[in-house]
C-alpha cells in the first residue's frame, strides 16, 4: 500500500478518535463500489478491519463484478460482491446496519449519452435501496450533489437554499433526479420511518477517480500523468468548492455516526475554493507541464454545467465536529503521486473520452 494512502487512512481515524469503534462488527451495503467515492470507502473499511480488528462486513455493489474483483481481489468472509444495474428494478434482501448509495453517472459524457440511465439509477436505485432499509431497519445515507442547488444565488449554498434548474435542458437529468431522490428519502422517512441522511457533495477528486470519467479535472489529470500539457477548454474562471476524497469519506462516516436523523449536510472544504484555471495550474506545476487552451467538442459542450460559481457552505457539518484534513495542494499532490505509482489503468487511458 502506498505510504500516502496509509497516512490518509490514519488521518481519517484521527477525525473520530475513539468514536470509530462504533463501526465494529457493523454491516455495510455500498453501491457505486467501483467509483471514485465508493471504492475509497470500501478500501478504508478494509483497512480498519486489517489494522483495528473491526470485523466490518461489506456488500459492494457495482454493474460489473469483474471490475470489483480487479479492484479489491477475491471475495472474503468480510467482503462480498453483487453485480447489479441500479437502473433496473431489483430486490435486495440483505441485513445491514448502513446502506450508502454512492452509485450514479457523475460526469458530462454520461449525461450526454445516457440521460435516461442517469435518471433511473438515481431514482429507481434509490427507491429499491430505501425498500431494503425499510425492511431491515438500516440507516440510509444518500450521496447527493451540490448541483441540486442549480442557478447561482448571491451567497455560498447552504442546505436551506432552493436553486433553479431548467427542466427543459436534458442535462438536468442529473440534478433533477438527485433532487427527486432526496424527496423520496423524506417520503420514506415520513411514511415508513426510515432513518436517513443526505450528503450533498462539492467537487470531489482523488486517486480513485475512474478511468472513464470525462470531467475536466479528470482530463487535466490524464494530461499531467502522461507528461502532456493540460488542455483547458474554457477560460476557467468558474469557482468550485473542491474536497479531497479522503475528507469526503470521513465526512460521510461522520454523518452516519453523529448526524441528526433526516438532516441534509453539505460536504465541502471551505479552504479549497479555487477556479478551474487555478486547479489546472496547480496540477501543471506539480507535473511540470503547461496549461494550454483548446475548443471543446460538441458532445463535451452538451454535458457541461451551466452554473458559474458553485461554492458549498459546510458549516452545518463542521458544527457537528467534523473538519477536513487535506489542503487543496495536498489533495492534488496525493492524487497525482498515488496514481503515478499505482494506477496504470487510469495513467494509460486515452485522454479523449
MOBELGI-V649106 format. One record per backbone hydrogen bond with DSSP energy under -0.5 kcal/mol. CO is the residue of the C=O (numbers start at 1). NH is the residue of the N-H. Records with the same first field share a line. If there is no record, write none. Layout:
BEGIN
CO->NH + NH
END
This chain:
BEGIN
2->5 + 6
3->7
4->8
5->9
6->10
7->11
8->12
9->13
10->14
11->15
12->15 + 16
13->16 + 17
16->19
17->20
18->21
19->22
20->23
21->24
23->26
26->57
27->97 + 98
28->59
29->100
30->61
31->102
32->35
35->39
36->40
37->41
38->42
39->43
40->44
41->45
42->46
43->47
44->48
45->49
46->50
47->51
48->52 + 54
49->53
54->25
57->28
58->60 + 80
59->30 + 61
60->82
61->32 + 33
62->84
64->68
65->69
66->70
67->71
68->72
69->73
78->58
79->76
80->60
82->62 + 84
84->86
85->88
92->94
97->139
98->29
99->101 + 141
100->31 + 102
101->143
107->110 + 111
108->112
109->113
110->114
114->118
115->119
116->120
117->121
118->122
119->123
120->124 + 125
123->127
124->128
125->129
126->130
127->131
128->132
129->133
130->134
131->135
132->136
133->137 + 138
139->99
140->142 + 197
141->101 + 143
142->144 + 199
144->201
145->148
146->149
147->150
157->313
158->161
161->163
164->151
165->167
166->169
168->170
169->172
170->173
171->174 + 175
172->176 + 177
173->177
174->178
175->179
176->180
177->181
178->182
179->183
180->184
181->185
182->186
183->187
184->188
185->189
186->190
187->191
188->192 + 194
189->193
195->140
196->262
197->142
198->200 + 265
199->144 + 201
200->267
201->146
202->204
203->243
205->245
206->209
210->213
215->219
216->220
217->221
218->222
219->223
220->224
221->225
222->226
223->228
224->227
230->232 + 292
231->233
232->294
233->296
236->277
238->276
239->310
240->242 + 274
241->203
242->269
243->205
244->247 + 248
245->249
246->250
247->251
248->252
249->253
250->254
251->255
252->256
253->257
254->258 + 259
255->259
260->263
263->198
265->200
266->268
267->202
268->270
269->272
272->242 + 274
274->240
275->279
276->280
277->281
278->282
279->283
280->284
281->285
282->286
283->287
284->288 + 289
290->230 + 292
292->232
297->301
298->302
299->303
300->303 + 304
301->304
310->241 + 312
311->157
312->314
314->318
315->319
317->320 + 321 + 322
318->321
327->331
328->332
329->333
330->334
331->335
332->336
333->337
334->338
335->339
336->340
337->341
338->342
339->343
342->344
343->347
344->348
346->349
351->353
END
